[in-house]
């Protein structure tokens, strides 16, 4: 059961009684208990704090009203007796103004600070304090300091919120770029294989039914894998978020260098043999680096299938102490590569370059002097790899 609301109403209903008791007999003796003349004037500004989180301006108004009443009926009678309580009242009001400056706009907080400062000066005048000039200067200085600190906190909170919003926007943009690269790499490779296999099947369906049947099986397998990948991408685009703010894991595992055999088999069905060479001891790679290396090889091999006009290419993967190197070469016709791809401005080469850049790696692609085309990537390994 939530007891906060009834407690707040109970305190607010008893607030007039507390103010009246604090001013009874000049504050010298309340209900026959001399100690209450310390407590009750302090409660005059403490009780409204229950409204501070939801109604700070109302809380400040009650504080100032109670402080003025106490100043008029108590301070004039007790100059030295309630001096500490008087200071605590002003400190509480200053802290309230600082809270308002932290959580409200400058226009509202400035008005609140000016009104509170004038009310405190009026309380000093109502109490007929002997040290009024110096006390007024101290009150104004304390109020200004409280407002400046609160306004500074508000600016810092606003800056932090803006930074978080920018980081979230950048994360969304980066995720969309990643998904677009995934879609391009996956669809370009799959459609290239499907197109070649469909052409092969159409040419040999009458003379070699067995080869045509194999081509159709390859088309079916590639299509199913592509559809599964598209489901993952669409699920990420929809942003299916769980209760704890996380995204559920994909239904299929994310591809990596361990799936090269499947890529080699699919490329062989498309008419290009891929010779894979490993250098250095193989090791477990971070998921993002493993995926990037696989997608770069996939895109480079797809370009060989679509543009190189050759039936063989070489893939060399080197595991160094501090980096992972990938090189894909062929002996085909570099001129068969579309102009945009050859100059590095096509989506395929652009996607490979972006993947390498995001992982702080190096990327190079271009025709080989001896003929053919070469794609080379170096990806630095993190210290924990």
URRA-V812626 format. One record per backbone hydrogen bond with DSSP energy under -1.0 kcal/mol. CO is the residue of the C=O (numbers start at 0). NH is the residue of the N-H. If there is no record, write none. Layout:
CO&NH ; CO&NH
//
This chain:
2&6 ; 3&7 ; 4&8 ; 5&9 ; 6&10 ; 7&11 ; 8&12 ; 9&13 ; 13&17 ; 14&18 ; 15&19 ; 16&20 ; 17&21 ; 18&22 ; 22&25 ; 23&26 ; 24&27 ; 29&32 ; 32&35 ; 33&36 ; 34&37 ; 34&38 ; 35&39 ; 38&42 ; 39&43 ; 41&45 ; 42&46 ; 45&48 ; 46&49 ; 47&50 ; 48&51 ; 50&54 ; 54&58 ; 55&59 ; 56&60 ; 57&61 ; 58&62 ; 59&63 ; 60&64 ; 61&65 ; 62&66 ; 63&67 ; 64&68 ; 65&69 ; 66&70 ; 67&71 ; 68&72 ; 69&73 ; 69&74 ; 73&76 ; 73&77 ; 79&82 ; 81&85 ; 82&86 ; 83&87 ; 84&88 ; 85&89 ; 86&90 ; 87&91 ; 88&92 ; 89&93 ; 90&94 ; 91&95 ; 92&96 ; 93&97 ; 94&98 ; 95&99 ; 96&100 ; 97&101 ; 98&102 ; 99&103 ; 104&108 ; 105&109 ; 106&110 ; 107&111 ; 108&112 ; 109&113 ; 110&114 ; 111&115 ; 112&116 ; 113&117 ; 114&118 ; 115&119 ; 116&120 ; 117&121 ; 118&122 ; 119&123 ; 120&124 ; 121&125 ; 122&126 ; 123&128 ; 130&134 ; 131&135 ; 132&136 ; 133&137 ; 134&138 ; 135&139 ; 136&140 ; 137&141 ; 138&142 ; 139&143 ; 140&144 ; 141&145 ; 142&146 ; 143&147 ; 144&148 ; 145&149 ; 146&150 ; 147&151 ; 148&152 ; 149&153 ; 150&154 ; 151&155 ; 152&156 ; 153&157 ; 154&158 ; 155&159 ; 156&160 ; 157&161 ; 158&162 ; 159&163 ; 160&164 ; 161&165 ; 162&166 ; 163&167 ; 164&168 ; 165&169 ; 166&170 ; 167&171 ; 168&172 ; 169&173 ; 170&174 ; 171&175 ; 172&176 ; 173&177 ; 174&178 ; 175&179 ; 176&180 ; 177&181 ; 178&182 ; 179&183 ; 180&184 ; 181&185 ; 182&186 ; 183&187 ; 184&188 ; 185&189 ; 186&190 ; 187&191 ; 188&192 ; 189&193 ; 190&194 ; 191&195 ; 192&196 ; 193&197 ; 194&198 ; 195&199 ; 196&200 ; 197&201 ; 198&202 ; 199&203 ; 203&207 ; 207&211 ; 208&212 ; 209&213 ; 210&214 ; 211&215 ; 212&216 ; 213&217 ; 214&218 ; 215&219 ; 216&220 ; 217&221 ; 218&222 ; 219&223 ; 220&224 ; 221&225 ; 222&226 ; 223&227 ; 224&228 ; 225&229 ; 226&230 ; 227&231 ; 228&232 ; 229&233 ; 230&234 ; 231&235 ; 232&236 ; 233&237 ; 234&239 ; 241&244 ; 245&241 ; 255&258 ; 256&259 ; 258&262 ; 259&263 ; 260&264 ; 261&265 ; 262&266 ; 263&267 ; 264&268 ; 266&271 ; 267&270 ; 272&312 ; 274&314 ; 276&316 ; 278&318 ; 285&289 ; 286&290 ; 287&291 ; 288&292 ; 289&293 ; 290&294 ; 291&295 ; 292&296 ; 293&297 ; 294&298 ; 295&299 ; 296&300 ; 297&301 ; 298&302 ; 299&303 ; 300&304 ; 301&305 ; 302&306 ; 303&307 ; 307&332 ; 310&272 ; 312&274 ; 313&328 ; 314&276 ; 315&326 ; 316&278 ; 317&324 ; 321&380 ; 322&319 ; 323&378 ; 324&317 ; 325&376 ; 326&315 ; 327&374 ; 328&313 ; 332&335 ; 333&336 ; 337&341 ; 338&342 ; 339&344 ; 339&345 ; 340&343 ; 345&349 ; 346&350 ; 347&351 ; 348&352 ; 349&353 ; 350&354 ; 351&355 ; 352&356 ; 353&357 ; 354&358 ; 355&360 ; 356&359 ; 361&377 ; 363&375 ; 365&373 ; 367&370 ; 371&367 ; 372&329 ; 373&365 ; 374&327 ; 375&363 ; 376&325 ; 377&361 ; 378&323 ; 381&384
//
